[in-house]
Amino acid sequence: MNREGIAYASIPAAGLHGVGLRALPRNVYQLWRGFNAARQIVHDFRPDVLFFTGGYLGGPVALAGRAVPTLLYVPDIEPGIALKGLSHFADRITVNIAESQKYFAQKVIVTGYPVREELATWTKQNGLAALQLNEDLPVLLVVGGSKGARSINQALVHHLPTLLELTQVVHVTGQLDWAKAEAAAAQLAAGPRARYRPFAYLHESMGAALAAADLVLARAGASALGEFPFFGLPAILAPYPHAWRYQRVNAEYLAQHNAAIIVQDGALDRELPRLVKDLLQNRAKRRAMQTAMRSLARPHAAQAIAGELLALGGDRL
């Protein structure tokens, strides 16, 4: 929020699902405190519309602002428990794909996944230039989110010398495994080292990495439903096994449309070199996946959601 210059006010909150009996009273008390704090914020700010995208923080705010028109956006294909609860307060619900309708009693509005406007400024050419990559070699992007994905990072580092014989690698490690990536880079010979670009994080340059890549290895969080289609980026997806069903459902949707290949988390280390080699060397297969992925893009999703917010606010805005 600070990076985007958006004012942010926090409230106390805690989850209830899966919480043991010992922690339950404390979490209920936290939610009560959150409701009182949210009620004060709503009173002071006087919003015309409330916009929710999930998380247990939304519960107290939805209760405090139940008289205010509310729009719910569902980032994943299958909503989590918090989003299902928030849907009962929503006047409108927007989703990425029509298949999400089955999870809601109310009619949903299909908008797609909103991507940042600045991503449209990146092309293959300026992405390669920004990251100082060779335009004559393919690029594998490996990313596991802001915190990183340990099994993805470990598999990549294990097979790094082999993979660098095939491709350039842009590796977004997250802070958790950054030191291991630095150590792995230091052990490479000069030639392979020149083809490896590790980063703890990529903020403004993430669009460059997505545009430059020919293939991505990633988890299957909600952004995979928007950013990969936007760039027509074929994917090897390893859904996080401890994220209930959400990532698996997202990955299955992309795989069913022939835009991605799913690899189980436990099989990553064994399967990674074969999968990358197959997709990088089979240009026809990769191009078919690229076309399939691009066909799922909804580049005007952000405008569609904003339009719903404006319509919901009506004369109040």
Buried (B, 14 or more C-beta within 10 A) or exposed (E): EEEEEEEEEEBBBBBBEEBEEEBEEEBEEBBEBBBEBBBEBBEEEEBBBBBBBBBBBBBBBBBBBEEBBBBBBBBBBBBBBBBBBBBEBBBBBBBBBEBBBEBBEEEBBBBBBBBBEEBEEBBBEBBBEBBEBEEEBBBBBBBBBEEBBBBBBBBBBBBBBEBBEBBBBBBBBBEBBBEBBEEBBEEBEEEBEBBBBBBBEBEEBBBBBBBBBBBBBBBBBBBBBBBBBBBBBBBBBBBBEEBBEBBBBBBBBBBEBBBBBBBEBEBBBEBBBEBBBEBBEEEEBBEBBBEBBBEBBBBBBBEBBBBBBEEBBEEEE
